[in-house]
Amino acid sequence: MIKKEIKARPSFLKKYGTFIVLFELGLAGYAYLIYRRLNSSEGMRYSYSKNHPFVLHAYYEVGERLGGLDTRQTDQERWKTYERQNK
């Protein structure tokens, strides 16, 4: 009797696992870069408040919950003064 070798098909996880892990690492890196930009630049936060308020809200939430920062209040006070001066 002739025995045939049965080739095992790679599982989904083996086949796409590396791609999924690298994709998630890329997303985490991109999120970190945005967080770093928002953390270091008041102008960037102002721009995001006009164009992407949901991202800025998430940034403030992380700062308030993890770091106890009051960046939201400080930014709002500065932007109000800025808008009053430019009227």
URWO-V263063 format. One record per backbone hydrogen bond with DSSP energy under -1.0 kcal/mol. NH is the residue of the N-H (numbers start at 1). CO is the residue of the C=O. If there is no record, write none. Layout:
NH;CO, NH;CO
This chain:
15;11, 16;12, 17;13, 20;16, 21;17, 22;18, 23;19, 24;20, 25;21, 26;22, 27;23, 28;24, 29;25, 30;26, 31;27, 32;28, 33;29, 34;30, 35;31, 36;32, 37;33, 38;34, 39;35, 40;36, 41;37, 45;41, 46;42, 47;43, 48;44, 49;45, 50;46, 51;47, 52;48, 56;52, 57;53, 58;54, 59;55, 60;56, 61;57, 62;58, 63;59, 64;60, 65;61, 66;62, 67;63, 69;63, 74;70, 75;71, 76;72, 77;73, 78;74, 79;75, 80;76, 81;77, 82;78, 83;79, 84;80, 85;81, 86;82
